[in-house]
Amino acid sequence: SRTMAVATVNLRALTSWVGIARLFAVVLSCLTFSLVASTGRFGGPYGTWCMFTWCFCFAVTLLVLLLELLELYPVLPLSWDDFTSAFSMLAALMVFTSSVVFPATFISSPCSSNQCARQAVATTASCLCFLAYAVEVSLTRAKPGDVSSFLSTVPGLLKVFEAYVACLIFSLLDGYNGEPGLMWCVAVYSICFIFTLLIIIFTIGRCLTYIPCPLEKMLVGYNFLALLMYLTATVLWPLYSFRGRDRPNPCGTNCWWNKHLGVTFLTIFNLIAYLVDLVYSTRMVFVRAP
């Protein structure tokens, strides 16, 4: 039994470049939320989000390392490569957002106290944690021509990006009732988010094979429709949001004008993401290498 236990331990899960990147992410995320917790200043929605991000990424990455070290992941009813690729992309986006939001919200100038120093170190550790996840995404990204793991391809990673940006848009939505143009934009964000999330879930759950139509061509058609819908939202959201309405003075963190401006930029980001997604998906389906 001892021989079997040794045989099931895969040390390469810790010594490979991907394993090393994950170890760095675990250590840095733990350091970050420990330092922030020691200051006692992480209240409010933004602080809670940042703390959740670091704890969530730490816990899931540690679980991934343990499952790969003990080689237990094959018994799970999911596509492991798709799951780890999607999570590393999601973690990179979440940690990047927290690395920007936390210092902007909690660190004030001048920074001279011991508490502020710990917050600055935590921000640095969070930025390094983002780099660790970005390295993991780069190392696990599928090579050209390799489509064995969809979520590790560029279109698959873009699906995670599109869903995450939609979540950020939902967090900023404010004061859109009664405006048909704004309500259409919210419908666009919701419909595209739901379909993108279903694609991610079905891919990880190995359920795409049950779809009774050519998957690749269906994704191209969906990306085209999502691009058109986001194009209308890119025009209508700022038109209906700022028409005849000046920026309030003062305009604080929760000011509607800042939130609507944030939604405008995030809509443009997702429009670009769906455009790039469409180009890559079209090349994967219709452009064959000789």
Backbone as CSV, one residue per row, in Angstrom:
resi,resn,N_x,N_y,N_z,CA_x,CA_y,CA_z,C_x,C_y,C_z
1,SER,0.826,-1.205,0.000,0.000,0.000,0.000,0.860,1.254,0.000
2,ARG,2.021,1.166,0.668,2.925,2.318,0.670,3.440,2.577,-0.724
3,THR,3.744,1.507,-1.480,4.231,1.678,-2.852,3.173,2.336,-3.718
4,MET,1.915,1.939,-3.583,0.844,2.534,-4.363,0.673,4.011,-4.004
5,ALA,0.796,4.351,-2.724,0.647,5.751,-2.309,1.734,6.613,-2.912
6,VAL,2.973,6.089,-2.955,4.069,6.853,-3.543,3.848,7.011,-5.038
7,ALA,3.334,5.952,-5.680,3.150,5.980,-7.124,2.101,6.993,-7.544
8,THR,1.154,7.315,-6.669,0.095,8.244,-7.043,0.454,9.701,-6.768
9,VAL,1.628,9.937,-6.222,2.063,11.307,-5.972,2.842,11.811,-7.183
10,ASN,2.340,12.881,-7.773,2.963,13.449,-8.969,3.708,14.724,-8.570
11,LEU,4.990,14.603,-8.312,5.792,15.758,-7.891,5.942,16.800,-8.984
12,ARG,5.709,16.396,-10.236,5.817,17.353,-11.342,4.741,18.440,-11.233
13,ALA,3.675,18.140,-10.491,2.646,19.161,-10.280,3.191,20.374,-9.531
14,LEU,4.297,20.183,-8.799,4.912,21.281,-8.051,6.192,21.788,-8.687
15,THR,6.863,20.947,-9.483,8.173,21.323,-10.019,8.113,21.833,-11.453
16,SER,6.997,21.630,-12.150,6.882,22.160,-13.509,6.716,23.678,-13.437
17,TRP,6.879,24.335,-14.587,6.739,25.786,-14.612,5.329,26.217,-14.212
18,VAL,4.320,25.453,-14.662,2.948,25.775,-14.270,2.767,25.588,-12.766
19,GLY,3.326,24.505,-12.209,3.239,24.270,-10.779,3.923,25.352,-9.975
20,ILE,5.080,25.808,-10.447,5.801,26.882,-9.749,4.989,28.175,-9.768
21,ALA,4.369,28.474,-10.916,3.523,29.673,-11.005,2.359,29.585,-10.027
22,ARG,1.778,28.385,-9.903,0.668,28.205,-8.959,1.140,28.342,-7.510
23,LEU,2.335,27.823,-7.211,2.865,27.972,-5.853,3.068,29.443,-5.506
24,PHE,3.623,30.204,-6.449,3.789,31.643,-6.229,2.438,32.306,-5.995
25,ALA,1.421,31.913,-6.782,0.095,32.506,-6.635,-0.490,32.202,-5.259
26,VAL,-0.301,30.965,-4.767,-0.802,30.593,-3.444,-0.133,31.422,-2.360
27,VAL,1.194,31.514,-2.404,1.935,32.250,-1.375,1.584,33.732,-1.406
28,LEU,1.543,34.321,-2.607,1.302,35.762,-2.724,-0.133,36.129,-2.346
29,SER,-1.109,35.313,-2.735,-2.496,35.605,-2.357,-2.686,35.475,-0.852
30,CYS,-2.027,34.474,-0.239,-2.099,34.310,1.220,-1.460,35.508,1.922
31,LEU,-0.305,35.936,1.426,0.361,37.100,2.000,-0.506,38.342,1.881
32,THR,-1.168,38.494,0.744,-1.982,39.684,0.508,-3.151,39.771,1.476
33,PHE,-3.971,38.708,1.537,-5.145,38.823,2.411,-4.748,38.804,3.888
34,SER,-3.596,38.235,4.234,-3.144,38.278,5.626,-2.759,39.699,6.027
35,LEU,-2.036,40.392,5.151,-1.646,41.766,5.450,-2.857,42.685,5.526
36,VAL,-3.788,42.517,4.592,-4.987,43.362,4.606,-5.821,43.074,5.845
37,ALA,-5.943,41.800,6.221,-6.708,41.455,7.422,-6.065,42.036,8.672
38,SER,-4.725,42.130,8.697,-4.031,42.673,9.871,-4.281,44.163,10.056
39,THR,-4.617,44.859,8.957,-4.896,46.289,9.071,-6.309,46.545,9.580
40,GLY,-7.223,45.592,9.345,-8.605,45.767,9.765,-9.394,46.722,8.898
41,ARG,-8.806,47.164,7.799,-9.484,48.118,6.914,-9.783,47.459,5.570
42,PHE,-10.908,46.791,5.497,-11.355,46.235,4.220,-12.877,46.174,4.192
43,GLY,-13.506,47.101,4.892,-14.965,47.140,4.939,-15.553,47.740,3.679
44,GLY,-16.864,47.643,3.569,-17.551,48.165,2.400,-17.527,47.176,1.250
45,PRO,-18.287,47.458,0.199,-18.371,46.517,-0.930,-17.047,46.295,-1.639
46,TYR,-16.238,47.349,-1.814,-14.977,47.199,-2.530,-13.967,46.398,-1.723
47,GLY,-13.867,46.676,-0.428,-12.950,45.924,0.418,-13.353,44.463,0.544
48,THR,-14.654,44.225,0.660,-15.145,42.855,0.747,-14.851,42.089,-0.534
49,TRP,-15.029,42.760,-1.669,-14.740,42.114,-2.958,-13.266,41.747,-3.060
50,CYS,-12.387,42.667,-2.700,-10.946,42.398,-2.782,-10.554,41.240,-1.868
51,MET,-11.052,41.246,-0.644,-10.717,40.170,0.287,-11.259,38.822,-0.211
52,PHE,-12.475,38.831,-0.740,-13.040,37.601,-1.310,-12.176,37.097,-2.457
53,THR,-11.706,37.997,-3.314,-10.885,37.611,-4.464,-9.627,36.887,-4.026
54,TRP,-8.894,37.475,-3.080,-7.628,36.869,-2.650,-7.862,35.528,-1.941
55,CYS,-8.887,35.459,-1.102,-9.173,34.201,-0.391,-9.664,33.124,-1.362
56,PHE,-10.541,33.496,-2.283,-11.080,32.545,-3.256,-9.974,31.984,-4.145
57,CYS,-9.118,32.864,-4.665,-8.032,32.413,-5.545,-7.039,31.541,-4.779
58,PHE,-6.745,31.904,-3.535,-5.854,31.093,-2.714,-6.425,29.690,-2.514
59,ALA,-7.702,29.603,-2.130,-8.317,28.310,-1.817,-8.395,27.413,-3.049
60,VAL,-8.847,27.958,-4.174,-9.014,27.135,-5.376,-7.658,26.722,-5.946
61,THR,-6.683,27.619,-5.960,-5.364,27.260,-6.475,-4.714,26.191,-5.618
62,LEU,-4.855,26.308,-4.301,-4.325,25.277,-3.406,-5.012,23.936,-3.662
63,LEU,-6.317,23.958,-3.902,-7.054,22.731,-4.200,-6.575,22.118,-5.511
64,VAL,-6.340,22.960,-6.514,-5.835,22.467,-7.808,-4.478,21.801,-7.629
65,LEU,-3.603,22.424,-6.850,-2.281,21.840,-6.611,-2.388,20.487,-5.914
66,LEU,-3.237,20.396,-4.913,-3.389,19.131,-4.177,-3.965,18.038,-5.066
67,LEU,-4.957,18.360,-5.873,-5.570,17.361,-6.752,-4.583,16.863,-7.802
68,GLU,-3.738,17.774,-8.318,-2.748,17.346,-9.302,-1.593,16.612,-8.634
69,LEU,-1.215,17.023,-7.423,-0.138,16.344,-6.701,-0.522,14.898,-6.379
70,LEU,-1.760,14.696,-5.961,-2.238,13.358,-5.594,-2.893,12.637,-6.767
71,GLU,-2.925,13.280,-7.923,-3.517,12.717,-9.141,-4.946,12.223,-8.909
72,LEU,-5.739,13.069,-8.279,-7.134,12.732,-8.015,-8.086,13.374,-9.020
73,TYR,-7.586,14.320,-9.827,-8.470,15.049,-10.728,-9.117,14.187,-11.817
74,PRO,-8.521,13.034,-12.253,-9.204,12.246,-13.289,-10.554,11.689,-12.858
75,VAL,-10.796,11.577,-11.558,-12.078,11.014,-11.104,-13.185,12.066,-11.104
76,LEU,-12.842,13.327,-11.299,-13.850,14.383,-11.299,-14.612,14.375,-12.620
77,PRO,-15.918,14.607,-12.605,-16.728,14.584,-13.835,-16.667,15.899,-14.599
78,LEU,-15.466,16.318,-14.932,-15.301,17.565,-15.676,-14.028,17.510,-16.498
79,SER,-13.933,18.439,-17.441,-12.722,18.563,-18.252,-11.693,19.358,-17.449
80,TRP,-10.679,18.680,-16.930,-9.740,19.309,-16.016,-8.952,20.434,-16.688
81,ASP,-8.474,20.206,-17.906,-7.698,21.240,-18.602,-8.542,22.486,-18.854
82,ASP,-9.810,22.287,-19.233,-10.689,23.442,-19.447,-10.939,24.176,-18.132
83,PHE,-11.136,23.417,-17.056,-11.390,24.042,-15.752,-10.193,24.867,-15.282
84,THR,-8.998,24.289,-15.342,-7.820,25.019,-14.863,-7.504,26.225,-15.744
85,SER,-7.726,26.100,-17.055,-7.489,27.239,-17.953,-8.467,28.369,-17.660
86,ALA,-9.753,28.006,-17.490,-10.763,29.026,-17.201,-10.507,29.678,-15.848
87,PHE,-10.136,28.871,-14.845,-9.909,29.446,-13.517,-8.697,30.367,-13.509
88,SER,-7.603,29.972,-14.152,-6.410,30.823,-14.147,-6.691,32.160,-14.830
89,MET,-7.488,32.139,-15.907,-7.860,33.386,-16.572,-8.753,34.226,-15.673
90,LEU,-9.735,33.583,-15.037,-10.628,34.307,-14.129,-9.856,34.880,-12.948
91,ALA,-8.946,34.090,-12.374,-8.166,34.557,-11.236,-7.286,35.751,-11.624
92,ALA,-6.685,35.698,-12.810,-5.858,36.815,-13.270,-6.695,38.090,-13.374
93,LEU,-7.901,37.983,-13.910,-8.765,39.153,-14.052,-9.227,39.675,-12.685
94,MET,-9.610,38.761,-11.792,-10.082,39.171,-10.473,-8.976,39.833,-9.661
95,VAL,-7.780,39.233,-9.664,-6.671,39.790,-8.890,-6.220,41.120,-9.481
96,PHE,-6.238,41.236,-10.813,-5.881,42.516,-11.440,-6.847,43.610,-11.004
97,THR,-8.144,43.300,-11.021,-9.144,44.282,-10.595,-8.924,44.687,-9.138
98,SER,-8.670,43.709,-8.276,-8.437,44.011,-6.861,-7.167,44.824,-6.658
99,SER,-6.142,44.559,-7.481,-4.879,45.294,-7.365,-5.044,46.766,-7.723
100,VAL,-6.087,47.069,-8.495,-6.369,48.465,-8.850,-7.347,49.092,-7.866
101,VAL,-8.391,48.338,-7.515,-9.455,48.887,-6.667,-8.980,49.108,-5.231
102,PHE,-8.216,48.161,-4.682,-7.830,48.268,-3.271,-6.996,49.518,-2.975
103,PRO,-5.880,49.767,-3.683,-5.122,50.986,-3.349,-5.891,52.265,-3.654
104,ALA,-6.729,52.234,-4.718,-7.489,53.438,-5.061,-8.528,53.766,-3.991
105,THR,-9.001,52.745,-3.275,-10.052,52.940,-2.283,-9.516,53.156,-0.875
106,PHE,-8.432,52.448,-0.507,-8.019,52.403,0.897,-6.686,53.086,1.196
107,ILE,-5.850,53.308,0.207,-4.550,53.937,0.472,-4.657,55.426,0.188
108,SER,-4.364,56.218,1.195,-4.434,57.668,1.066,-3.032,58.259,1.114
109,SER,-2.896,59.425,0.559,-1.605,60.126,0.547,-1.645,61.263,1.573
110,PRO,-0.545,61.475,2.318,0.735,60.743,2.296,0.635,59.414,3.045
111,CYS,1.443,58.450,2.604,1.436,57.112,3.188,2.632,56.995,4.130
112,SER,2.394,57.235,5.415,3.508,57.250,6.365,3.294,56.321,7.562
113,SER,2.075,55.875,7.813,1.802,55.041,8.977,2.171,53.584,8.707
114,ASN,2.261,52.810,9.790,2.544,51.388,9.666,1.413,50.668,8.934
115,GLN,0.193,51.087,9.188,-0.962,50.488,8.513,-0.900,50.718,7.011
116,CYS,-0.544,51.914,6.624,-0.441,52.235,5.200,0.690,51.452,4.543
117,ALA,1.779,51.247,5.281,2.896,50.471,4.733,2.465,49.037,4.450
118,ARG,1.682,48.454,5.368,1.188,47.086,5.146,0.228,47.043,3.967
119,GLN,-0.576,48.078,3.802,-1.470,48.130,2.648,-0.683,48.229,1.341
120,ALA,0.420,48.991,1.367,1.246,49.121,0.167,1.928,47.801,-0.173
121,VAL,2.425,47.086,0.845,3.039,45.777,0.613,2.000,44.790,0.093
122,ALA,0.789,44.840,0.635,-0.286,43.965,0.174,-0.624,44.249,-1.283
123,THR,-0.632,45.518,-1.670,-0.898,45.868,-3.062,0.193,45.334,-3.979
124,THR,1.454,45.448,-3.534,2.566,44.912,-4.326,2.459,43.403,-4.479
125,ALA,2.131,42.720,-3.378,1.968,41.267,-3.432,0.814,40.880,-4.346
126,SER,-0.251,41.668,-4.344,-1.390,41.390,-5.218,-1.001,41.550,-6.684
127,CYS,-0.211,42.573,-6.989,0.257,42.762,-8.373,1.140,41.594,-8.818
128,LEU,2.016,41.118,-7.934,2.861,39.964,-8.256,2.022,38.701,-8.404
129,CYS,0.952,38.603,-7.611,0.042,37.458,-7.728,-0.644,37.470,-9.090
130,PHE,-1.038,38.647,-9.546,-1.609,38.761,-10.894,-0.621,38.286,-11.949
131,LEU,0.647,38.674,-11.799,1.668,38.242,-12.759,1.817,36.718,-12.748
132,ALA,1.719,36.104,-11.559,1.816,34.640,-11.464,0.685,33.975,-12.228
133,TYR,-0.527,34.489,-12.072,-1.661,33.914,-12.805,-1.535,34.189,-14.305
134,ALA,-1.020,35.366,-14.669,-0.829,35.667,-16.086,0.189,34.725,-16.716
135,VAL,1.249,34.393,-15.969,2.236,33.426,-16.457,1.589,32.061,-16.635
136,GLU,0.744,31.669,-15.683,0.056,30.380,-15.805,-0.831,30.350,-17.045
137,VAL,-1.557,31.432,-17.303,-2.395,31.502,-18.502,-1.539,31.358,-19.751
138,SER,-0.397,32.031,-19.767,0.502,31.951,-20.922,1.054,30.546,-21.122
139,LEU,1.395,29.875,-20.012,1.983,28.538,-20.110,0.966,27.478,-20.517
140,THR,-0.290,27.658,-20.114,-1.312,26.648,-20.405,-2.117,26.956,-21.657
141,ARG,-1.871,28.099,-22.282,-2.629,28.439,-23.486,-2.319,27.453,-24.599
142,ALA,-3.346,27.051,-25.318,-3.191,26.055,-26.369,-2.325,26.604,-27.496
143,LYS,-1.481,25.749,-28.030,-0.659,26.126,-29.176,-1.518,26.194,-30.437
144,PRO,-1.091,26.947,-31.456,-1.871,27.014,-32.698,-2.124,25.620,-33.268
145,GLY,-3.401,25.362,-33.582,-3.769,24.066,-34.129,-4.223,23.072,-33.096
146,ASP,-3.968,23.352,-31.806,-4.364,22.439,-30.733,-5.712,22.905,-30.174
147,VAL,-6.758,22.117,-30.384,-8.091,22.476,-29.924,-8.638,21.408,-28.973
148,SER,-7.720,20.630,-28.356,-8.163,19.581,-27.440,-8.820,20.167,-26.203
149,SER,-8.428,21.364,-25.806,-9.008,22.044,-24.649,-9.479,23.417,-25.102
150,PHE,-10.784,23.577,-25.316,-11.313,24.797,-25.923,-11.025,26.035,-25.086
151,LEU,-11.188,25.941,-23.766,-11.024,27.116,-22.921,-9.575,27.549,-22.762
152,SER,-8.639,26.766,-23.275,-7.238,27.197,-23.271,-6.854,27.871,-24.582
153,THR,-7.755,27.876,-25.571,-7.514,28.595,-26.812,-7.846,30.070,-26.614
154,VAL,-7.462,30.887,-27.581,-7.760,32.320,-27.481,-9.264,32.581,-27.404
155,PRO,-10.100,31.962,-28.267,-11.552,32.171,-28.109,-12.084,31.718,-26.753
156,GLY,-11.549,30.615,-26.214,-11.995,30.146,-24.912,-11.630,31.110,-23.795
157,LEU,-10.396,31.619,-23.814,-9.978,32.599,-22.807,-10.780,33.892,-22.933
158,LEU,-11.111,34.258,-24.178,-11.919,35.458,-24.377,-13.327,35.277,-23.825
159,LYS,-13.839,34.041,-23.845,-15.154,33.779,-23.255,-15.134,34.107,-21.758
160,VAL,-14.086,33.721,-21.070,-13.961,34.032,-19.641,-13.864,35.544,-19.446
161,PHE,-13.085,36.205,-20.287,-12.942,37.665,-20.201,-14.281,38.357,-20.418
162,GLU,-15.035,37.912,-21.425,-16.329,38.533,-21.731,-17.315,38.367,-20.576
163,ALA,-17.343,37.183,-19.985,-18.250,36.952,-18.853,-17.855,37.800,-17.653
164,TYR,-16.560,37.929,-17.411,-16.105,38.706,-16.252,-16.404,40.195,-16.438
165,VAL,-16.169,40.712,-17.629,-16.460,42.124,-17.893,-17.954,42.385,-17.747
166,ALA,-18.781,41.435,-18.179,-20.229,41.586,-18.004,-20.582,41.669,-16.522
167,CYS,-19.921,40.865,-15.683,-20.155,40.936,-14.232,-19.782,42.314,-13.687
168,LEU,-18.683,42.879,-14.165,-18.303,44.229,-13.736,-19.343,45.253,-14.176
169,ILE,-19.889,45.075,-15.372,-20.933,45.979,-15.851,-22.154,45.904,-14.940
170,PHE,-22.562,44.679,-14.564,-23.724,44.517,-13.686,-23.506,45.218,-12.347
171,SER,-22.266,45.201,-11.851,-21.982,45.827,-10.555,-22.078,47.352,-10.615
172,LEU,-22.030,47.918,-11.826,-22.065,49.373,-11.979,-23.400,49.903,-12.474
173,LEU,-24.305,48.999,-12.850,-25.591,49.446,-13.392,-26.372,50.217,-12.337
174,ASP,-26.875,51.382,-12.749,-27.596,52.228,-11.806,-28.450,53.208,-12.594
175,GLY,-29.715,53.332,-12.245,-30.579,54.347,-12.825,-30.873,54.156,-14.300
176,TYR,-31.277,52.954,-14.700,-31.592,52.728,-16.113,-33.074,52.480,-16.343
177,ASN,-33.871,52.388,-15.290,-35.305,52.145,-15.451,-35.990,53.351,-16.084
178,GLY,-36.951,53.069,-16.965,-37.707,54.136,-17.610,-37.102,54.623,-18.904
179,GLU,-35.874,54.225,-19.216,-35.222,54.607,-20.472,-35.156,53.385,-21.379
180,PRO,-35.936,53.358,-22.463,-35.936,52.176,-23.343,-34.554,51.827,-23.885
181,GLY,-33.767,52.844,-24.243,-32.435,52.593,-24.777,-31.527,51.917,-23.762
182,LEU,-31.567,52.395,-22.510,-30.738,51.796,-21.459,-31.222,50.398,-21.105
183,MET,-32.538,50.181,-21.116,-33.070,48.856,-20.817,-32.682,47.850,-21.899
184,TRP,-32.605,48.317,-23.147,-32.119,47.435,-24.216,-30.660,47.054,-23.964
185,CYS,-29.863,48.021,-23.542,-28.449,47.739,-23.251,-28.317,46.708,-22.131
186,VAL,-29.122,46.841,-21.090,-29.087,45.874,-19.990,-29.486,44.488,-20.499
187,ALA,-30.464,44.448,-21.410,-30.862,43.165,-22.003,-29.707,42.562,-22.801
188,VAL,-28.967,43.393,-23.514,-27.802,42.917,-24.281,-26.763,42.318,-23.340
189,TYR,-26.436,43.045,-22.278,-25.440,42.545,-21.317,-25.897,41.211,-20.708
190,SER,-27.185,41.120,-20.372,-27.697,39.915,-19.703,-27.719,38.717,-20.647
191,ILE,-28.232,38.908,-21.853,-28.340,37.798,-22.811,-26.960,37.264,-23.174
192,CYS,-26.038,38.162,-23.493,-24.684,37.727,-23.877,-23.976,37.053,-22.707
193,PHE,-24.176,37.576,-21.500,-23.550,36.962,-20.326,-24.070,35.548,-20.104
194,ILE,-25.379,35.367,-20.197,-25.972,34.048,-19.961,-25.452,33.030,-20.971
195,PHE,-25.452,33.385,-22.240,-24.996,32.441,-23.263,-23.505,32.151,-23.134
196,THR,-22.712,33.178,-22.835,-21.274,32.962,-22.664,-20.996,32.072,-21.454
197,LEU,-21.720,32.318,-20.368,-21.535,31.495,-19.172,-21.946,30.048,-19.432
198,LEU,-23.020,29.843,-20.183,-23.447,28.480,-20.512,-22.397,27.761,-21.351
199,ILE,-21.763,28.464,-22.273,-20.706,27.864,-23.086,-19.557,27.409,-22.195
200,ILE,-19.172,28.251,-21.233,-18.083,27.903,-20.311,-18.461,26.689,-19.461
201,ILE,-19.672,26.716,-18.907,-20.110,25.614,-18.033,-20.227,24.318,-18.817
202,PHE,-20.825,24.368,-20.012,-20.976,23.159,-20.826,-19.625,22.609,-21.256
203,THR,-18.672,23.494,-21.514,-17.336,23.034,-21.911,-16.654,22.315,-20.754
204,ILE,-16.681,22.917,-19.572,-16.057,22.290,-18.408,-16.765,20.982,-18.042
205,GLY,-18.094,20.967,-18.186,-18.863,19.778,-17.847,-18.930,18.728,-18.937
206,ARG,-18.209,18.936,-20.037,-18.171,17.988,-21.156,-19.564,17.716,-21.722
207,CYS,-20.356,18.758,-21.832,-21.728,18.606,-22.324,-21.912,19.115,-23.753
208,LEU,-20.866,19.687,-24.348,-21.015,20.276,-25.674,-21.282,19.226,-26.746
209,THR,-20.868,17.990,-26.499,-21.071,16.946,-27.506,-22.551,16.601,-27.677
210,TYR,-23.388,16.993,-26.712,-24.811,16.691,-26.799,-25.580,17.729,-27.618
211,ILE,-24.914,18.807,-28.036,-25.589,19.829,-28.830,-25.776,19.304,-30.260
212,PRO,-27.018,19.263,-30.773,-27.280,18.639,-32.076,-27.010,19.550,-33.261
213,CYS,-25.883,20.224,-33.273,-25.510,21.073,-34.413,-24.005,21.285,-34.354
214,PRO,-23.388,21.664,-35.488,-21.934,21.884,-35.495,-21.529,22.973,-34.496
215,LEU,-20.777,22.590,-33.476,-20.448,23.505,-32.391,-19.637,24.696,-32.878
216,GLU,-18.613,24.450,-33.695,-17.727,25.533,-34.122,-18.494,26.600,-34.896
217,LYS,-19.354,26.165,-35.811,-20.112,27.139,-36.599,-21.155,27.848,-35.734
218,MET,-21.709,27.149,-34.750,-22.654,27.783,-33.832,-21.970,28.895,-33.040
219,LEU,-20.723,28.655,-32.607,-19.991,29.674,-31.854,-19.683,30.891,-32.717
220,VAL,-19.356,30.650,-33.991,-19.111,31.772,-34.897,-20.376,32.609,-35.050
221,GLY,-21.535,31.930,-35.239,-22.794,32.656,-35.357,-23.136,33.428,-34.094
222,TYR,-22.904,32.818,-32.941,-23.178,33.505,-31.675,-22.282,34.725,-31.505
223,ASN,-20.999,34.578,-31.799,-20.078,35.709,-31.669,-20.484,36.856,-32.588
224,PHE,-20.970,36.529,-33.774,-21.401,37.574,-34.706,-22.612,38.319,-34.157
225,LEU,-23.600,37.577,-33.638,-24.786,38.219,-33.072,-24.426,39.038,-31.828
226,ALA,-23.551,38.490,-30.972,-23.139,39.224,-29.765,-22.402,40.507,-30.145
227,LEU,-21.599,40.441,-31.197,-20.886,41.640,-31.651,-21.860,42.714,-32.103
228,LEU,-22.883,42.325,-32.867,-23.877,43.297,-33.324,-24.643,43.895,-32.143
229,MET,-25.007,43.052,-31.179,-25.748,43.539,-30.020,-24.909,44.501,-29.194
230,TYR,-23.639,44.173,-28.989,-22.761,45.068,-28.222,-22.471,46.352,-28.985
231,LEU,-22.502,46.279,-30.312,-22.312,47.484,-31.110,-23.448,48.471,-30.861
232,THR,-24.675,47.947,-30.789,-25.804,48.836,-30.481,-25.690,49.393,-29.056
233,ALA,-25.255,48.555,-28.099,-25.111,49.018,-26.718,-24.019,50.077,-26.601
234,THR,-22.956,49.935,-27.392,-21.862,50.910,-27.364,-22.343,52.287,-27.798
235,VAL,-23.331,52.314,-28.683,-23.875,53.593,-29.154,-24.969,54.109,-28.220
236,LEU,-25.861,53.221,-27.811,-27.045,53.652,-27.068,-26.754,53.986,-25.612
237,TRP,-25.834,53.245,-24.957,-25.621,53.490,-23.526,-25.124,54.913,-23.251
238,PRO,-24.037,55.383,-23.875,-23.627,56.766,-23.594,-24.625,57.797,-24.112
239,LEU,-25.326,57.466,-25.210,-26.296,58.421,-25.758,-27.421,58.688,-24.773
240,TYR,-27.994,57.634,-24.199,-29.108,57.795,-23.271,-28.640,58.136,-21.861
241,SER,-27.391,57.803,-21.512,-26.911,58.048,-20.153,-26.562,59.505,-19.918
242,PHE,-25.916,60.141,-20.913,-25.363,61.477,-20.689,-26.096,62.565,-21.452
243,ARG,-27.115,62.216,-22.226,-27.830,63.224,-23.012,-28.573,64.190,-22.097
244,GLY,-28.189,65.438,-22.153,-28.838,66.475,-21.357,-28.569,66.393,-19.870
245,ARG,-27.535,65.652,-19.456,-27.237,65.494,-18.026,-25.752,65.807,-17.810
246,ASP,-25.475,66.827,-17.039,-24.100,67.221,-16.755,-23.545,66.409,-15.594
247,ARG,-22.234,66.382,-15.489,-21.575,65.679,-14.398,-21.811,66.428,-13.088
248,PRO,-22.328,65.737,-12.063,-22.559,66.415,-10.773,-21.246,66.884,-10.154
249,ASN,-21.356,67.943,-9.363,-20.185,68.461,-8.658,-20.579,68.743,-7.206
250,PRO,-20.039,67.954,-6.229,-19.002,66.923,-6.405,-19.576,65.602,-6.902
251,CYS,-18.677,64.745,-7.414,-19.074,63.435,-7.920,-18.165,62.396,-7.277
252,GLY,-18.660,61.746,-6.204,-17.850,60.818,-5.423,-17.763,59.432,-6.043
253,THR,-17.357,58.465,-5.192,-17.151,57.097,-5.667,-18.432,56.469,-6.188
254,ASN,-19.558,56.722,-5.498,-20.832,56.124,-5.880,-21.673,57.036,-6.760
255,CYS,-21.064,58.008,-7.363,-21.776,58.944,-8.236,-22.271,58.211,-9.490
256,TRP,-23.504,58.454,-9.889,-24.085,57.766,-11.047,-23.296,58.061,-12.323
257,TRP,-22.752,59.285,-12.422,-22.037,59.672,-13.645,-20.785,58.820,-13.824
258,ASN,-20.046,58.603,-12.732,-18.842,57.760,-12.805,-19.203,56.321,-13.141
259,LYS,-20.301,55.825,-12.558,-20.720,54.461,-12.846,-21.107,54.290,-14.314
260,HIS,-21.859,55.241,-14.846,-22.271,55.151,-16.247,-21.066,55.281,-17.181
261,LEU,-20.084,56.100,-16.793,-18.868,56.201,-17.598,-18.105,54.881,-17.573
262,GLY,-18.050,54.242,-16.394,-17.402,52.936,-16.298,-18.081,51.901,-17.163
263,VAL,-19.439,51.893,-17.172,-20.172,50.954,-18.026,-19.870,51.223,-19.491
264,THR,-19.719,52.490,-19.857,-19.409,52.838,-21.248,-18.080,52.222,-21.682
265,PHE,-17.047,52.385,-20.861,-15.738,51.840,-21.215,-15.751,50.310,-21.205
266,LEU,-16.427,49.710,-20.233,-16.489,48.250,-20.171,-17.255,47.688,-21.369
267,THR,-18.275,48.407,-21.831,-18.999,47.979,-23.039,-18.078,47.976,-24.245
268,ILE,-17.239,48.993,-24.345,-16.276,49.055,-25.461,-15.278,47.903,-25.358
269,PHE,-14.812,47.607,-24.134,-13.871,46.489,-23.952,-14.492,45.172,-24.422
270,ASN,-15.752,44.941,-24.053,-16.397,43.702,-24.462,-16.681,43.681,-25.959
271,LEU,-16.984,44.832,-26.523,-17.163,44.903,-27.979,-15.892,44.469,-28.691
272,ILE,-14.743,44.968,-28.240,-13.468,44.587,-28.833,-13.199,43.102,-28.614
273,ALA,-13.539,42.601,-27.405,-13.321,41.182,-27.101,-14.143,40.288,-28.022
274,TYR,-15.404,40.648,-28.255,-16.247,39.839,-29.145,-15.768,39.934,-30.590
275,LEU,-15.214,41.075,-30.981,-14.666,41.209,-32.321,-13.461,40.302,-32.518
276,VAL,-12.528,40.327,-31.556,-11.355,39.459,-31.632,-11.781,37.995,-31.559
277,ASP,-12.762,37.702,-30.710,-13.290,36.345,-30.582,-13.845,35.863,-31.915
278,LEU,-14.596,36.724,-32.592,-15.171,36.360,-33.891,-14.085,36.084,-34.916
279,VAL,-13.050,36.912,-34.924,-11.952,36.727,-35.898,-11.244,35.398,-35.654
280,TYR,-10.900,35.125,-34.402,-10.198,33.876,-34.089,-11.081,32.656,-34.342
281,SER,-12.362,32.739,-33.950,-13.270,31.613,-34.162,-13.458,31.331,-35.647
282,THR,-13.567,32.393,-36.438,-13.731,32.223,-37.881,-12.501,31.574,-38.496
283,ARG,-11.327,31.986,-38.042,-10.094,31.372,-38.556,-10.005,29.911,-38.174
284,MET,-10.408,29.579,-36.940,-10.341,28.187,-36.497,-11.291,27.288,-37.285
285,VAL,-12.446,27.841,-37.725,-13.452,27.024,-38.406,-13.253,26.980,-39.900
286,PHE,-13.006,28.150,-40.518,-13.029,28.240,-41.979,-11.662,28.319,-42.627
287,VAL,-10.625,28.612,-41.839,-9.277,28.695,-42.414,-8.494,27.486,-41.948
288,ARG,-8.245,26.555,-42.815,-7.546,25.332,-42.485,-6.094,25.419,-42.909
289,ALA,-5.212,24.957,-42.028,-3.778,24.948,-42.372,-3.539,23.875,-43.419
290,PRO,-2.634,24.101,-44.392,-2.349,23.090,-45.408,-1.685,21.885,-44.806
